[in-house]
Each structure stands twice: as structure tokens, then as C-alpha cells.
């Protein structure tokens, strides 16, 4: 786990504070910025805590929580990537004993229901992960987790291997219930700071492809999404998609156009795809 945690390489130790929620309300503007933050830091100054229990240079994780919540007041934007950079740079400037910091910020999704009223939305939520060292940004990665997508028709699955283990019928036009997580890296670190425009474009492509594209498999759906992202969003260098087939089981289908369904049984198909320029 540790060897893959940081883009800058293996660390013998790290620590931090996770599940820190922040809700920045600007009642004059009628705006809300909501996020959930994980802050991890590393550096040789923290090693004595592990070996001897000497906490001389240690920043308490409770102080990290307070830092995140108080400094969110001073962040003026709304994009997760810029928010992560703001927190990481301010933390490193405040605590010179830290060699580097990794911030993962996930949105707590809310949608507007009026001029100054909001309600929880989603379930999908965007995230950004940023690692910053003393020499600048080491890694910038973004994504959206938790899509729940339902299409009533226009999805087929047929022509697959049939043998003594096959019980699934071929389906020419099925209702499709698909879960989707995706993440992307950038052509360069500066491209990550785009005021949320890339994330908005990705959301639009996911919705448009799922709505318009008639597919022969879920694999084909996510391939169409990934290729569209690389074609239309110049900032993305690589996109990684993972979909689950959560298509509901039919409880009763009196005809092709009408049916009652129930949640699928626990085993589900898992389908992954990575595309690069």
C-alpha cells in the first residue's frame, strides 16, 4: 500500500488526518463550497515519533483538522484542484519540517433548489488528489466516483461464449443499470488547475454517451466515453474507467415495454479500461 501511495516514491512513514468535512457558506452571495479532505504528510522530522516516541517536531492530526477547516475560509475558489493546492502550499509554508504533503479533496455534492437554498445531490462526487513537495507539484490527479446510470433500452449483450457453464440468456435490448468510477491524469501538472472546467466536461461526456450510444456491451460504453474524453479534452493525458454491471433482475415482465424489477443479486460484473494519448 505504501509503495503506491505517493507519486514521489516510497516513504518509510507518513501520517495525517482524514474525513475532515468543510462547508463554507457565503450567505451574501448565496454560495456553498463543501468538501471532505484527507491530508497526509511525510518527512524525516517525524521519524523519532515512530522510533522513540519523541513528538518534538510532530504536528498533531487534530491541528491538521483545525488547519483545514480554518484555512478553507481563506480559499476563494470552488475547484477541488485549486483548493488542494491552496491547502498543501499553505501547510508546507507553515510547517517547514514537512518535506511534502498529499491532499485528497472530494466534493460533498449539493445542488441548488432556489436562490439561497440547496439540497444533497449526486450520488456521484468529484475528487482531486494533489501531492506537493518542496520543489512544487509532484502529482495532480482528478476523478469522479459513484455514477449510477440507468438506461431503459438500447443496450444489448449477445454472441458471447456459450458452454456448459452458461446460463445467461442473450439480450438484444435490455434495461441497463451501470455504476461507474473514473479518474484521469493530466498532460502536465499545470493543466490540472482549470477552475473545474475539465470535471464539468467529463460529466457532460458521461451523460451524453450513456444517453445516446446504443451499445453491444458495457465495455463498448466505457470505451466510447474514454475516447470522447481524450478527443475533446486536451488537458487529459490518461483516463481510467471502471464500471460495474448492476442491471436489475426482472421480477415480472408482462411485455417488452413494461416490467417490475428488483436489485440484482450480489455478484456483479466488473469492467475496467485505461486509455492514453
C-alpha positions as CSV (number, residue, x, y, z in Angstrom):
1,X,0.0,0.0,0.0
2,X,2.7,2.4,1.0
3,X,4.8,1.9,-2.2
4,X,1.9,3.2,-4.3
5,X,0.6,5.9,-2.0
6,X,2.8,8.7,-3.3
7,X,3.8,9.6,-6.8
8,X,7.2,10.8,-5.5
9,X,8.0,7.3,-4.4
10,X,8.3,5.0,-1.4
11,X,8.1,6.6,2.1
12,X,9.2,4.8,5.2
13,X,6.4,6.7,7.1
14,X,3.6,9.1,6.7
15,X,0.6,10.3,8.7
16,X,-2.2,12.7,8.6
17,X,-5.9,13.4,9.1
18,X,-8.8,12.0,7.1
19,X,-12.6,12.5,6.8
20,X,-12.3,16.3,7.5
21,X,-15.5,17.9,6.3
22,X,-15.8,21.6,5.5
23,X,-18.9,23.6,4.5
24,X,-18.0,27.2,3.5
25,X,-21.2,29.3,3.4
26,X,-21.3,32.7,1.8
27,X,-24.8,33.9,2.7
28,X,-24.3,37.2,1.0
29,X,-23.6,35.5,-2.4
30,X,-25.8,32.5,-1.7
31,X,-23.0,30.1,-2.4
32,X,-21.8,26.8,-0.8
33,X,-18.5,25.0,-1.1
34,X,-18.5,21.6,0.5
35,X,-15.7,19.1,0.7
36,X,-14.2,16.1,2.5
37,X,-10.4,16.2,2.9
38,X,-7.6,13.7,3.6
39,X,-4.2,15.3,4.4
40,X,-1.1,13.2,4.5
41,X,2.4,14.5,5.2
42,X,5.9,12.9,5.3
43,X,9.4,13.9,6.3
44,X,12.4,12.8,8.4
45,X,11.4,15.1,11.2
46,X,8.5,12.8,12.1
47,X,10.6,9.6,12.3
48,X,11.5,10.0,16.0
49,X,7.8,9.7,16.9
50,X,7.9,6.1,15.5
51,X,11.3,5.1,17.0
52,X,11.4,6.8,20.4
53,X,8.1,8.5,20.9
54,X,9.7,11.9,20.7
55,X,7.0,14.2,19.4
56,X,9.1,17.4,19.3
57,X,8.6,18.1,15.6
58,X,5.2,16.5,15.2
59,X,2.1,18.4,14.1
60,X,-0.8,16.8,15.8
61,X,-3.5,15.4,13.5
62,X,-6.1,17.4,15.5
63,X,-4.1,20.6,14.5
64,X,-4.3,19.4,10.9
65,X,-8.1,19.2,11.1
66,X,-8.2,22.7,12.5
67,X,-5.8,23.9,9.8
68,X,-8.0,22.5,7.0
69,X,-11.2,23.9,8.5
70,X,-9.9,27.4,9.3
71,X,-7.9,27.8,6.1
72,X,-10.9,26.9,4.0
73,X,-12.3,30.3,5.0
74,X,-9.4,31.9,3.1
75,X,-9.8,29.9,-0.1
76,X,-11.8,32.0,-2.6
77,X,-12.4,29.5,-5.3
78,X,-14.6,26.4,-5.8
79,X,-12.5,23.9,-7.8
80,X,-11.1,21.0,-5.9
81,X,-7.7,21.1,-7.6
82,X,-7.1,24.7,-6.7
83,X,-8.4,24.0,-3.2
84,X,-6.0,21.1,-2.7
85,X,-3.1,23.2,-4.0
86,X,-4.0,26.1,-1.7
87,X,-4.1,23.8,1.4
88,X,-0.9,22.0,0.5
89,X,1.2,25.1,-0.2
90,X,-0.1,26.8,2.9
91,X,0.7,23.8,5.1
92,X,4.2,23.4,3.8
93,X,4.8,27.2,4.3
94,X,3.5,26.9,7.9
95,X,5.4,23.7,8.8
96,X,9.0,23.6,7.3
97,X,9.7,20.2,8.9
98,X,7.3,18.6,6.4
99,X,9.0,17.5,3.2
100,X,5.8,17.0,1.3
101,X,2.0,16.8,1.5
102,X,-0.7,14.9,-0.3
103,X,-4.2,16.3,-0.3
104,X,-7.2,14.4,-1.5
105,X,-10.4,16.5,-1.6
106,X,-13.7,15.1,-2.5
107,X,-16.8,17.2,-3.1
108,X,-19.8,16.8,-0.8
109,X,-22.4,17.3,-3.6
110,X,-25.2,19.8,-3.2
111,X,-27.5,21.2,-5.9
112,X,-29.4,24.5,-5.8
113,X,-33.1,24.4,-5.3
114,X,-33.5,28.2,-5.1
115,X,-31.6,31.5,-4.9
116,X,-30.2,30.6,-1.4
117,X,-31.4,27.0,-0.9
118,X,-29.6,23.7,-1.5
119,X,-30.2,20.0,-1.3
120,X,-27.9,17.0,-1.4
121,X,-27.3,15.8,-4.9
122,X,-25.1,13.1,-6.6
123,X,-24.6,10.3,-5.8
124,X,-21.5,10.8,-7.9
125,X,-18.9,13.1,-6.5
126,X,-15.7,14.6,-7.9
127,X,-12.4,14.4,-6.3
128,X,-8.8,15.7,-6.7
129,X,-5.6,14.3,-5.4
130,X,-2.5,16.5,-5.3
131,X,1.0,15.9,-4.0
132,X,3.3,18.8,-3.4
133,X,6.9,18.7,-2.4
134,X,9.4,21.5,-1.7
135,X,10.1,21.8,-5.4
136,X,6.5,22.1,-6.5
137,X,3.6,19.8,-7.7
138,X,4.6,16.2,-8.0
139,X,1.3,14.7,-9.0
140,X,-2.2,16.0,-9.9
141,X,-5.0,13.6,-10.5
142,X,-8.8,14.1,-10.6
143,X,-11.8,11.9,-11.0
144,X,-15.5,11.3,-10.4
145,X,-16.7,8.3,-8.3
146,X,-20.2,6.9,-7.8
147,X,-22.1,7.4,-11.1
148,X,-25.4,5.4,-11.0
149,X,-26.7,5.2,-14.6
150,X,-29.9,3.7,-15.8
151,X,-30.9,3.3,-19.5
152,X,-34.3,1.8,-20.3
153,X,-33.2,0.3,-23.7
154,X,-30.7,0.4,-26.4
155,X,-28.2,-1.9,-24.7
156,X,-27.5,-5.5,-25.9
157,X,-25.4,-8.4,-24.8
158,X,-25.2,-11.3,-27.1
159,X,-22.8,-13.5,-29.1
160,X,-20.6,-14.4,-26.1
161,X,-19.1,-17.8,-25.4
162,X,-21.8,-20.4,-24.6
163,X,-20.7,-23.7,-22.9
164,X,-21.7,-26.0,-20.1
165,X,-21.3,-23.1,-17.6
166,X,-23.5,-20.6,-19.4
167,X,-27.0,-19.9,-18.1
168,X,-27.3,-16.2,-19.1
169,X,-29.7,-15.6,-22.0
170,X,-28.7,-13.4,-24.9
171,X,-30.2,-10.0,-24.7
172,X,-30.9,-7.8,-27.7
173,X,-32.5,-4.9,-25.9
174,X,-32.1,-4.8,-22.1
175,X,-32.6,-2.1,-19.4
176,X,-29.1,-1.3,-18.2
177,X,-28.1,-0.3,-14.7
178,X,-24.4,0.6,-14.6
179,X,-22.2,2.0,-11.9
180,X,-19.1,3.9,-12.9
181,X,-15.9,5.4,-11.3
182,X,-13.3,7.2,-13.4
183,X,-10.1,9.1,-12.9
184,X,-7.7,10.9,-15.1
185,X,-4.2,12.3,-15.2
186,X,-3.1,15.5,-17.0
187,X,-0.7,16.3,-19.8
188,X,1.2,18.4,-17.3
189,X,0.6,19.4,-13.7
190,X,-0.4,23.0,-14.7
191,X,-3.3,21.6,-16.7
192,X,-4.9,20.4,-13.5
193,X,-5.8,23.9,-12.4
194,X,-8.6,24.8,-14.8
195,X,-11.3,26.1,-12.4
196,X,-13.2,22.8,-12.6
197,X,-13.8,23.0,-16.4
198,X,-12.3,19.6,-17.1
199,X,-14.5,17.9,-14.5
200,X,-17.6,19.6,-15.9
201,X,-16.7,18.5,-19.4
202,X,-16.2,14.9,-18.2
203,X,-19.6,14.9,-16.5
204,X,-21.2,16.1,-19.8
205,X,-19.5,13.4,-21.9
206,X,-20.5,10.6,-19.5
207,X,-24.2,11.7,-19.6
208,X,-24.2,12.2,-23.4
209,X,-22.6,8.9,-24.3
210,X,-24.8,6.9,-21.9
211,X,-27.9,8.7,-23.2
212,X,-27.2,8.5,-26.9
213,X,-25.0,5.5,-27.6
214,X,-26.6,2.1,-28.4
215,X,-24.2,-0.5,-27.2
216,X,-23.4,-4.2,-27.6
217,X,-21.7,-4.3,-24.1
218,X,-20.7,-2.2,-21.1
219,X,-17.2,-2.4,-22.4
220,X,-18.2,-0.6,-25.5
221,X,-20.0,2.1,-23.5
222,X,-16.9,2.9,-21.4
223,X,-14.7,2.8,-24.4
224,X,-16.8,5.4,-26.1
225,X,-16.7,7.6,-23.0
226,X,-12.9,7.3,-22.7
227,X,-12.2,8.0,-26.4
228,X,-14.5,11.0,-26.3
229,X,-12.7,12.4,-23.3
230,X,-9.3,12.1,-25.0
231,X,-10.7,13.6,-28.2
232,X,-12.4,16.6,-26.7
233,X,-10.5,17.5,-23.5
234,X,-6.9,18.4,-24.4
235,X,-5.8,18.6,-20.8
236,X,-6.3,14.8,-20.2
237,X,-3.3,12.5,-20.8
238,X,-4.8,9.3,-19.5
239,X,-8.3,8.2,-18.3
240,X,-9.1,5.1,-16.2
241,X,-12.6,3.8,-16.0
242,X,-14.2,1.0,-14.0
243,X,-17.8,0.0,-14.4
244,X,-20.0,-2.4,-12.6
245,X,-22.9,-4.2,-14.2
246,X,-25.7,-3.7,-11.7
247,X,-28.6,-4.4,-14.1
248,X,-31.7,-5.2,-12.1
249,X,-33.3,-8.6,-12.1
250,X,-36.8,-8.9,-13.6
251,X,-39.5,-9.6,-11.0
252,X,-42.2,-9.7,-13.7
253,X,-42.3,-8.7,-17.3
254,X,-45.8,-9.0,-18.8
255,X,-44.5,-7.5,-22.1
256,X,-41.5,-5.9,-23.7
257,X,-42.3,-2.4,-22.7
258,X,-43.5,-2.9,-19.1
259,X,-41.9,-4.7,-16.2
260,X,-41.1,-4.7,-12.5
261,X,-37.5,-5.2,-11.4
262,X,-35.6,-5.7,-8.2
263,X,-32.0,-5.1,-7.2
264,X,-29.6,-7.6,-8.7
265,X,-28.1,-10.4,-6.7
266,X,-24.7,-9.6,-5.0
267,X,-22.3,-11.0,-7.7
268,X,-21.7,-8.2,-10.3
269,X,-19.6,-7.8,-13.4
270,X,-16.6,-5.5,-13.1
271,X,-15.1,-4.0,-16.2
272,X,-12.0,-1.8,-16.5
273,X,-10.4,0.3,-19.2
274,X,-7.3,2.6,-19.4
275,X,-6.7,4.8,-22.4
276,X,-3.7,7.1,-23.1
277,X,-2.9,9.6,-25.8
